[in-house]
Amino acid sequence: MRITTRGKVAVSAMTDLALHQRMKPVSLTTISQRQGTSLSYLEQLFSALRRAGLVESTRGPGGGYTLARKPEQIAVAEIILAVENMEVDDYQPLTPPQVAQLKAMTGELWVSFNARVLDYLKSVSLRDLMTQAQAQGVVAAPEQSAAAPRKALGVVPVKRPLMSRLQIPNSVFALGSMPLAPRR
């Protein structure tokens, strides 16, 4: 079984989604920023994940993606198979004529290896990855929205611009009118 970067990024993005969805959709833009992955790449992955029934999308302002099932009901194998364009049937044991065609005694070894990797990935849930991430100190931070809440009728002091506080000349004329600094 070959797991490409596509599968690894999908698992990371799904873990991010599971950690940050709090009864509301998470935008791919915020996942992209947190994961350092291109937005268009995530759009491709989440399109495949949506078709596989692993995520649901919400359009419009405040839209994004949510998990279609609980994290403990989504196996890592499902995520990888959804984006890698593989079928589970690819990893079934070979029949004796097929083994003979491989012309190698190790053919069954690799088929068995692939089946065990797939079984292991089926046993790991998204909830397991969330628990592991939280144990390593990855804390789900609250979503930063474009329209941050403001204080109602609160008085906010206006700070003077930094340039005026430092008394740095902003033109040649202002520089010429400044007193000379004493020499040491």
MODELLER restraints for C-alpha pairs under 7 A, 6 or more apart:
rsr = mdl.restraints
at = mdl.atoms
rsr.add(forms.Gaussian(group=physical.xy_distance, feature=features.Distance(at['CA:1:A'], at['CA:114:A']), mean=5.00, stdev=0.5))
rsr.add(forms.Gaussian(group=physical.xy_distance, feature=features.Distance(at['CA:6:A'], at['CA:83:A']), mean=6.90, stdev=0.5))
rsr.add(forms.Gaussian(group=physical.xy_distance, feature=features.Distance(at['CA:6:A'], at['CA:84:A']), mean=6.95, stdev=0.5))
rsr.add(forms.Gaussian(group=physical.xy_distance, feature=features.Distance(at['CA:7:A'], at['CA:80:A']), mean=4.88, stdev=0.5))
rsr.add(forms.Gaussian(group=physical.xy_distance, feature=features.Distance(at['CA:7:A'], at['CA:83:A']), mean=6.18, stdev=0.5))
rsr.add(forms.Gaussian(group=physical.xy_distance, feature=features.Distance(at['CA:7:A'], at['CA:84:A']), mean=6.20, stdev=0.5))
rsr.add(forms.Gaussian(group=physical.xy_distance, feature=features.Distance(at['CA:10:A'], at['CA:45:A']), mean=6.43, stdev=0.5))
rsr.add(forms.Gaussian(group=physical.xy_distance, feature=features.Distance(at['CA:10:A'], at['CA:79:A']), mean=6.81, stdev=0.5))
rsr.add(forms.Gaussian(group=physical.xy_distance, feature=features.Distance(at['CA:11:A'], at['CA:76:A']), mean=6.81, stdev=0.5))
rsr.add(forms.Gaussian(group=physical.xy_distance, feature=features.Distance(at['CA:11:A'], at['CA:79:A']), mean=6.40, stdev=0.5))
rsr.add(forms.Gaussian(group=physical.xy_distance, feature=features.Distance(at['CA:13:A'], at['CA:31:A']), mean=6.73, stdev=0.5))
rsr.add(forms.Gaussian(group=physical.xy_distance, feature=features.Distance(at['CA:15:A'], at['CA:126:A']), mean=6.36, stdev=0.5))
rsr.add(forms.Gaussian(group=physical.xy_distance, feature=features.Distance(at['CA:15:A'], at['CA:129:A']), mean=6.60, stdev=0.5))
rsr.add(forms.Gaussian(group=physical.xy_distance, feature=features.Distance(at['CA:15:A'], at['CA:130:A']), mean=6.22, stdev=0.5))
rsr.add(forms.Gaussian(group=physical.xy_distance, feature=features.Distance(at['CA:16:A'], at['CA:31:A']), mean=6.84, stdev=0.5))
rsr.add(forms.Gaussian(group=physical.xy_distance, feature=features.Distance(at['CA:17:A'], at['CA:26:A']), mean=6.68, stdev=0.5))
rsr.add(forms.Gaussian(group=physical.xy_distance, feature=features.Distance(at['CA:18:A'], at['CA:67:A']), mean=6.92, stdev=0.5))
rsr.add(forms.Gaussian(group=physical.xy_distance, feature=features.Distance(at['CA:18:A'], at['CA:71:A']), mean=6.72, stdev=0.5))
rsr.add(forms.Gaussian(group=physical.xy_distance, feature=features.Distance(at['CA:19:A'], at['CA:130:A']), mean=6.39, stdev=0.5))
rsr.add(forms.Gaussian(group=physical.xy_distance, feature=features.Distance(at['CA:19:A'], at['CA:140:A']), mean=5.56, stdev=0.5))
rsr.add(forms.Gaussian(group=physical.xy_distance, feature=features.Distance(at['CA:20:A'], at['CA:140:A']), mean=5.55, stdev=0.5))
rsr.add(forms.Gaussian(group=physical.xy_distance, feature=features.Distance(at['CA:21:A'], at['CA:66:A']), mean=6.56, stdev=0.5))
rsr.add(forms.Gaussian(group=physical.xy_distance, feature=features.Distance(at['CA:25:A'], at['CA:58:A']), mean=6.88, stdev=0.5))
rsr.add(forms.Gaussian(group=physical.xy_distance, feature=features.Distance(at['CA:25:A'], at['CA:63:A']), mean=5.66, stdev=0.5))
rsr.add(forms.Gaussian(group=physical.xy_distance, feature=features.Distance(at['CA:25:A'], at['CA:64:A']), mean=4.61, stdev=0.5))
rsr.add(forms.Gaussian(group=physical.xy_distance, feature=features.Distance(at['CA:25:A'], at['CA:65:A']), mean=4.78, stdev=0.5))
rsr.add(forms.Gaussian(group=physical.xy_distance, feature=features.Distance(at['CA:25:A'], at['CA:66:A']), mean=5.11, stdev=0.5))
rsr.add(forms.Gaussian(group=physical.xy_distance, feature=features.Distance(at['CA:26:A'], at['CA:64:A']), mean=4.75, stdev=0.5))
rsr.add(forms.Gaussian(group=physical.xy_distance, feature=features.Distance(at['CA:26:A'], at['CA:65:A']), mean=5.21, stdev=0.5))
rsr.add(forms.Gaussian(group=physical.xy_distance, feature=features.Distance(at['CA:26:A'], at['CA:66:A']), mean=6.57, stdev=0.5))
rsr.add(forms.Gaussian(group=physical.xy_distance, feature=features.Distance(at['CA:27:A'], at['CA:63:A']), mean=6.42, stdev=0.5))
rsr.add(forms.Gaussian(group=physical.xy_distance, feature=features.Distance(at['CA:27:A'], at['CA:64:A']), mean=4.09, stdev=0.5))
rsr.add(forms.Gaussian(group=physical.xy_distance, feature=features.Distance(at['CA:27:A'], at['CA:65:A']), mean=6.26, stdev=0.5))
rsr.add(forms.Gaussian(group=physical.xy_distance, feature=features.Distance(at['CA:28:A'], at['CA:39:A']), mean=6.63, stdev=0.5))
rsr.add(forms.Gaussian(group=physical.xy_distance, feature=features.Distance(at['CA:28:A'], at['CA:42:A']), mean=6.85, stdev=0.5))
rsr.add(forms.Gaussian(group=physical.xy_distance, feature=features.Distance(at['CA:28:A'], at['CA:64:A']), mean=6.49, stdev=0.5))
rsr.add(forms.Gaussian(group=physical.xy_distance, feature=features.Distance(at['CA:29:A'], at['CA:39:A']), mean=6.26, stdev=0.5))
rsr.add(forms.Gaussian(group=physical.xy_distance, feature=features.Distance(at['CA:32:A'], at['CA:38:A']), mean=5.99, stdev=0.5))
rsr.add(forms.Gaussian(group=physical.xy_distance, feature=features.Distance(at['CA:32:A'], at['CA:39:A']), mean=5.56, stdev=0.5))
rsr.add(forms.Gaussian(group=physical.xy_distance, feature=features.Distance(at['CA:45:A'], at['CA:83:A']), mean=6.21, stdev=0.5))
rsr.add(forms.Gaussian(group=physical.xy_distance, feature=features.Distance(at['CA:48:A'], at['CA:82:A']), mean=6.13, stdev=0.5))
rsr.add(forms.Gaussian(group=physical.xy_distance, feature=features.Distance(at['CA:48:A'], at['CA:83:A']), mean=5.82, stdev=0.5))
rsr.add(forms.Gaussian(group=physical.xy_distance, feature=features.Distance(at['CA:49:A'], at['CA:55:A']), mean=6.02, stdev=0.5))
rsr.add(forms.Gaussian(group=physical.xy_distance, feature=features.Distance(at['CA:49:A'], at['CA:79:A']), mean=6.99, stdev=0.5))
rsr.add(forms.Gaussian(group=physical.xy_distance, feature=features.Distance(at['CA:49:A'], at['CA:82:A']), mean=5.91, stdev=0.5))
rsr.add(forms.Gaussian(group=physical.xy_distance, feature=features.Distance(at['CA:49:A'], at['CA:83:A']), mean=6.77, stdev=0.5))
rsr.add(forms.Gaussian(group=physical.xy_distance, feature=features.Distance(at['CA:50:A'], at['CA:56:A']), mean=5.96, stdev=0.5))
rsr.add(forms.Gaussian(group=physical.xy_distance, feature=features.Distance(at['CA:52:A'], at['CA:82:A']), mean=5.93, stdev=0.5))
rsr.add(forms.Gaussian(group=physical.xy_distance, feature=features.Distance(at['CA:53:A'], at['CA:68:A']), mean=6.53, stdev=0.5))
rsr.add(forms.Gaussian(group=physical.xy_distance, feature=features.Distance(at['CA:54:A'], at['CA:67:A']), mean=6.17, stdev=0.5))
rsr.add(forms.Gaussian(group=physical.xy_distance, feature=features.Distance(at['CA:54:A'], at['CA:68:A']), mean=5.18, stdev=0.5))
rsr.add(forms.Gaussian(group=physical.xy_distance, feature=features.Distance(at['CA:54:A'], at['CA:69:A']), mean=6.86, stdev=0.5))
rsr.add(forms.Gaussian(group=physical.xy_distance, feature=features.Distance(at['CA:55:A'], at['CA:65:A']), mean=6.39, stdev=0.5))
rsr.add(forms.Gaussian(group=physical.xy_distance, feature=features.Distance(at['CA:55:A'], at['CA:66:A']), mean=5.60, stdev=0.5))
rsr.add(forms.Gaussian(group=physical.xy_distance, feature=features.Distance(at['CA:55:A'], at['CA:67:A']), mean=4.42, stdev=0.5))
rsr.add(forms.Gaussian(group=physical.xy_distance, feature=features.Distance(at['CA:55:A'], at['CA:68:A']), mean=4.51, stdev=0.5))
rsr.add(forms.Gaussian(group=physical.xy_distance, feature=features.Distance(at['CA:56:A'], at['CA:65:A']), mean=5.60, stdev=0.5))
rsr.add(forms.Gaussian(group=physical.xy_distance, feature=features.Distance(at['CA:56:A'], at['CA:66:A']), mean=5.40, stdev=0.5))
rsr.add(forms.Gaussian(group=physical.xy_distance, feature=features.Distance(at['CA:56:A'], at['CA:67:A']), mean=6.15, stdev=0.5))
rsr.add(forms.Gaussian(group=physical.xy_distance, feature=features.Distance(at['CA:56:A'], at['CA:68:A']), mean=5.43, stdev=0.5))
rsr.add(forms.Gaussian(group=physical.xy_distance, feature=features.Distance(at['CA:57:A'], at['CA:64:A']), mean=5.68, stdev=0.5))
rsr.add(forms.Gaussian(group=physical.xy_distance, feature=features.Distance(at['CA:57:A'], at['CA:65:A']), mean=4.54, stdev=0.5))
rsr.add(forms.Gaussian(group=physical.xy_distance, feature=features.Distance(at['CA:57:A'], at['CA:66:A']), mean=6.55, stdev=0.5))
rsr.add(forms.Gaussian(group=physical.xy_distance, feature=features.Distance(at['CA:58:A'], at['CA:64:A']), mean=5.24, stdev=0.5))
rsr.add(forms.Gaussian(group=physical.xy_distance, feature=features.Distance(at['CA:58:A'], at['CA:65:A']), mean=6.23, stdev=0.5))
rsr.add(forms.Gaussian(group=physical.xy_distance, feature=features.Distance(at['CA:71:A'], at['CA:125:A']), mean=6.74, stdev=0.5))
rsr.add(forms.Gaussian(group=physical.xy_distance, feature=features.Distance(at['CA:71:A'], at['CA:126:A']), mean=4.89, stdev=0.5))
rsr.add(forms.Gaussian(group=physical.xy_distance, feature=features.Distance(at['CA:71:A'], at['CA:127:A']), mean=4.80, stdev=0.5))
rsr.add(forms.Gaussian(group=physical.xy_distance, feature=features.Distance(at['CA:72:A'], at['CA:125:A']), mean=5.36, stdev=0.5))
rsr.add(forms.Gaussian(group=physical.xy_distance, feature=features.Distance(at['CA:72:A'], at['CA:126:A']), mean=5.86, stdev=0.5))
rsr.add(forms.Gaussian(group=physical.xy_distance, feature=features.Distance(at['CA:72:A'], at['CA:127:A']), mean=4.78, stdev=0.5))
rsr.add(forms.Gaussian(group=physical.xy_distance, feature=features.Distance(at['CA:73:A'], at['CA:125:A']), mean=6.73, stdev=0.5))
rsr.add(forms.Gaussian(group=physical.xy_distance, feature=features.Distance(at['CA:74:A'], at['CA:125:A']), mean=5.54, stdev=0.5))
rsr.add(forms.Gaussian(group=physical.xy_distance, feature=features.Distance(at['CA:74:A'], at['CA:126:A']), mean=5.74, stdev=0.5))
rsr.add(forms.Gaussian(group=physical.xy_distance, feature=features.Distance(at['CA:75:A'], at['CA:121:A']), mean=6.80, stdev=0.5))
rsr.add(forms.Gaussian(group=physical.xy_distance, feature=features.Distance(at['CA:75:A'], at['CA:122:A']), mean=5.23, stdev=0.5))
rsr.add(forms.Gaussian(group=physical.xy_distance, feature=features.Distance(at['CA:75:A'], at['CA:123:A']), mean=6.67, stdev=0.5))
rsr.add(forms.Gaussian(group=physical.xy_distance, feature=features.Distance(at['CA:75:A'], at['CA:124:A']), mean=5.69, stdev=0.5))
rsr.add(forms.Gaussian(group=physical.xy_distance, feature=features.Distance(at['CA:75:A'], at['CA:125:A']), mean=4.28, stdev=0.5))
rsr.add(forms.Gaussian(group=physical.xy_distance, feature=features.Distance(at['CA:75:A'], at['CA:126:A']), mean=6.10, stdev=0.5))
rsr.add(forms.Gaussian(group=physical.xy_distance, feature=features.Distance(at['CA:76:A'], at['CA:121:A']), mean=5.37, stdev=0.5))
rsr.add(forms.Gaussian(group=physical.xy_distance, feature=features.Distance(at['CA:76:A'], at['CA:122:A']), mean=6.13, stdev=0.5))
rsr.add(forms.Gaussian(group=physical.xy_distance, feature=features.Distance(at['CA:76:A'], at['CA:124:A']), mean=5.87, stdev=0.5))
rsr.add(forms.Gaussian(group=physical.xy_distance, feature=features.Distance(at['CA:76:A'], at['CA:125:A']), mean=5.75, stdev=0.5))
rsr.add(forms.Gaussian(group=physical.xy_distance, feature=features.Distance(at['CA:76:A'], at['CA:126:A']), mean=6.41, stdev=0.5))
rsr.add(forms.Gaussian(group=physical.xy_distance, feature=features.Distance(at['CA:77:A'], at['CA:118:A']), mean=6.48, stdev=0.5))
rsr.add(forms.Gaussian(group=physical.xy_distance, feature=features.Distance(at['CA:77:A'], at['CA:121:A']), mean=4.74, stdev=0.5))
rsr.add(forms.Gaussian(group=physical.xy_distance, feature=features.Distance(at['CA:77:A'], at['CA:122:A']), mean=4.96, stdev=0.5))
rsr.add(forms.Gaussian(group=physical.xy_distance, feature=features.Distance(at['CA:81:A'], at['CA:87:A']), mean=6.68, stdev=0.5))
rsr.add(forms.Gaussian(group=physical.xy_distance, feature=features.Distance(at['CA:91:A'], at['CA:111:A']), mean=6.28, stdev=0.5))
rsr.add(forms.Gaussian(group=physical.xy_distance, feature=features.Distance(at['CA:91:A'], at['CA:114:A']), mean=6.15, stdev=0.5))
rsr.add(forms.Gaussian(group=physical.xy_distance, feature=features.Distance(at['CA:91:A'], at['CA:115:A']), mean=5.56, stdev=0.5))
rsr.add(forms.Gaussian(group=physical.xy_distance, feature=features.Distance(at['CA:92:A'], at['CA:115:A']), mean=6.97, stdev=0.5))
rsr.add(forms.Gaussian(group=physical.xy_distance, feature=features.Distance(at['CA:93:A'], at['CA:111:A']), mean=6.03, stdev=0.5))
rsr.add(forms.Gaussian(group=physical.xy_distance, feature=features.Distance(at['CA:93:A'], at['CA:112:A']), mean=6.97, stdev=0.5))
rsr.add(forms.Gaussian(group=physical.xy_distance, feature=features.Distance(at['CA:99:A'], at['CA:107:A']), mean=6.35, stdev=0.5))
rsr.add(forms.Gaussian(group=physical.xy_distance, feature=features.Distance(at['CA:99:A'], at['CA:108:A']), mean=6.88, stdev=0.5))
rsr.add(forms.Gaussian(group=physical.xy_distance, feature=features.Distance(at['CA:169:A'], at['CA:175:A']), mean=5.29, stdev=0.5))
